[in-house]
Amino acid sequence: MNWIEHALRHSSDRRRLLIAGAGLAAGAAAAVYAPYALGQAEAQQTSFTNPVVWQDFADVEVIRVGADFYMTASTMHYSPGAPVLHSRDLVNWEFIGHSVPRLDFGAKYDLSGGRGYVRGIWASTLAYRPSESRYYWLGQIDFARSYMYTATNPAGPWTQHAQLSRAYYDAGMLIDTDNTMYVAYGNTQISVAQLSADGKTEVRNQQVFSTPSNIGTLEGARFYKINGNYYIFLTRPANGQYILKASSPWGPYTLRQVLLDMRGPIAGGGVPHQGGLVSTPGGAWYYMAFVDAYPGGRMPALAPITWTSDGLPQVTTVNGAWGQTYPFPNLTPHPVPPMTGADTFTSATLAAKWEWNHNPDNTKWTTGNGLRLQTATVTNDLYNARNTITHRIPGPTSTATVEIDPSAMANGDRAGLAMLRDASAWIGLRRENGVTRLSMTDGLTMDGSWNTTGTGTERARADLCGTRVWLRVKADIRPGSGRQAVFSYSEDGSNFVPLGPAFTLNSNWTFFMGYRFAVFNHATQALGGAITVRRFEVATP
C-alpha cells in the first residue's frame, strides 16, 4: 500500500493528504450545438465573472478542438464519471456527457461488498487525436492501474479502450505533433510515459523531475507542446502553481513558479490552482483553475495568460489578485441553457447533469414518464443505498424543489431529498404500518475512512394528507463554516412549511467533493416499493 492510499484509509493522516494529495479529482445522445436564444444583453457580453461555473468541478482540464472547448473534472464515486462540458467561448458551459459511462472498477462501486467513497475518478486527463478524429480520456483508479476510454463524439458514446498496468497518478496526456502519445504524472517525483501507437500499452517510462524540498509537493500534471517546447504544468496543493519547460518530452526540465498564495476571486475561498492552459483560435491563452470553496466544493475560475520573452506563462491579475471579473475573451459569446431550471424526466435518458451515488442498479429505475425509483437496497444507512441520484449545488445559494408521488411506497421505505456529503441531512417520507408521513432527519455521518458513524436522527415529523408532496431545501454553500441548509415541504406546490431545524453544513475539505442535492428511495424491510419523481427544479436567487 502506498502512502496516499494509507492516508485515505486512516483519518490520522488526513492533514498530510491535504498537502500532498489535494489534486484528487479531482450514455448520452450525440451533441448538437445549436445557439441558445437569449436576450441581446447576453449576446453583447463584454466581461465575465469568476467563478465561471459556481458548481463543484474539480481538477479540471480544458482542451480546444477547432472552435469548440471541452472540459472534464473529477467525480470520484459518482457514476457516470468524468463529465464532459462544452463551450464555444470559455465562459458559458453546458453538460454534454461523461467519458466513463459506468465505474467498472470493482464491486465496491456497486455498493456491493464495499464502498468507493473518495475513490474512483480523481484528477484525470482529456485529449484529442486529430489523425483519428478521436477523443481520449485517461485516469488511474485506486492506485492500481489506469483506464483509457475513447469516443469520436465528445458527447458519447464512450467505450473502454484499454487498461494499463501502471497507475498514472494525476495524469496529463499529450498527443504530440508526430502523433506520439505521452503521459506526464506523479506526486513530487514527476515521470513521463510514452504509450504505444494504439494507446493500449506503455513503451517507455522515465522520471523527468524531482520536486525541490523547499517547494514540498507538485502534482496535478498537464502536458503541452507549445511553440516547439514541452511544458508540464503542476500544482502545489493547495496554494501554488508551477511549470516545467524543456525542449524534449524527456527533459531536462527547468522549473518556474507561476503563482503562490494569490488571492482568489471567491470571498472566503482558496487560492486558484491546478487546472490547465488553453488557447483560443486567435492565439489568446487562458488558465482555468479551481478554487477551494467548501462546503460547496471546488469551483472553476478563468484568467487570461500572457507569455514572457523566454516562453513562460504569467497570470493576468487585477490589483495583484485573480480577478473577479475580466474582459470577455475575443470570441463571440455563445450563451447556453442555464444549469438551473426544471427537469420533468420526459426523455428516455437522463440529462448529463445527473450522476448517481456509486453505480445504479439499472433494473430499478426508469425515466420518460417521470423518474421512477424502485427500492434497490434494504438498509437503514443512506450511504449504503443504491440508486441515490445527485445534482450539483449552484452557488453561492440555491434552492432545490422535488415533486414526488409516494403512492407506491412500501412499509419500511424511506424516500426524499438530501443534502449529501460525509455529514448529511434530509427531508422526506417514511412509510410505516401503512401510513406515509413527512420527516426531517439529520445526523447521517461518516468518519475519515468513510465508514458510517451515524444513520440519522429524526428531528421533526408531520402528517401527509395528500397523494403528492413537494420537498424543498435551500442551501447556502458560500465558503466558510456555519453555512446552513433549511428544509420545507408543500402539499400544493405553492405554500411551503418549514420542517425541522436548520442543518449546518460540514466545510471540511477531506471528503473533497462538495455537497450535492440527492433524491433517494431505499427500503429498510423488503424491496418492492417505489416513488415517482415528477419534477426536480433548481433555482438561484
Salt bridges, closest charged atoms under 4 A:
GLU5 OE2 - ARG9 NH2 2.92
GLU5 OE2 - ARG119 NH1 3.78
ASP13 OD2 - HIS6 ND1 2.81
ASP59 OD1 - ARG298 NH1 3.68
GLU61 OE2 - ARG222 NE 3.75
ASP68 OD1 - HIS86 NE2 2.71
ASP68 OD1 - ARG88 NH1 2.88
GLU94 OE2 - HIS86 ND1 3.91
ASP104 OD1 - ARG102 NE 3.88
ASP110 OD1 - ARG102 NH2 3.46
ASP110 OD1 - ARG386 NH2 3.95
GLU132 OE1 - ARG129 NH1 3.13
ASP142 OD2 - LYS108 NZ 2.97
ASP176 OD1 - LYS225 NZ 3.11
GLU202 OE2 - ARG166 NH2 2.85
ASP292 OD2 - HIS273 NE2 3.87
ASP310 OD2 - ARG256 NH2 3.01
GLU355 OE2 - HIS98 NE2 2.75
GLU355 OE2 - ARG392 NH2 3.28
GLU355 OE1 - ARG516 NH1 2.75
ASP381 OD2 - ARG115 NH1 3.35
GLU403 OE2 - ARG468 NH1 2.81
ASP405 OD2 - ARG534 NH2 3.87
ASP422 OD1 - ARG421 NH1 3.81
GLU432 OE2 - ARG414 NH2 3.28
GLU432 OE1 - ARG437 NH2 3.30
ASP442 OD2 - ARG459 NH1 2.72
GLU458 OE2 - ARG430 NE 3.22
GLU458 OE2 - ARG437 NH1 2.51
GLU458 OE1 - ARG461 NH2 2.76
ASP476 OD2 - ARG478 NH2 2.74
GLU537 OE1 - ARG535 NH2 3.18
